[in-house]
């Protein structure tokens, strides 16, 4: 059985992840029922481009 400090640490880590996830996840979940397939793909391309720019992924080399 894990020590209380390990349980507290795991709970703290989970809470930190969930607080960040809840702020970011709507960015990747547009209201699909309101979009055509073409508009959905265009919107997701735009959102991922924005995400890559914000996180700094855009300037990284790609793996071959």
TALIN-V676902 format. One line per field, one symbol per residue. ss: DSSP state (H for helix, E for strand, L for the rest). psi: psi as a letter, one per 30 degrees, with the letter a starting at -180 (. if undefined). A space follows every 10 residues. Layout:
ss = ???
psi = ???
This chain:
ss = LLLHHHHHHH HHHHHHHHHH HHHHHHHHLL LHHHLLHHHH HHHHHHHHHH HHHHHLLLLL LLLL
psi = klleeeeeee eeeeeeeeee efeeefegil iefgkleeee eeeeeeeeee eeeefgfefk klk.
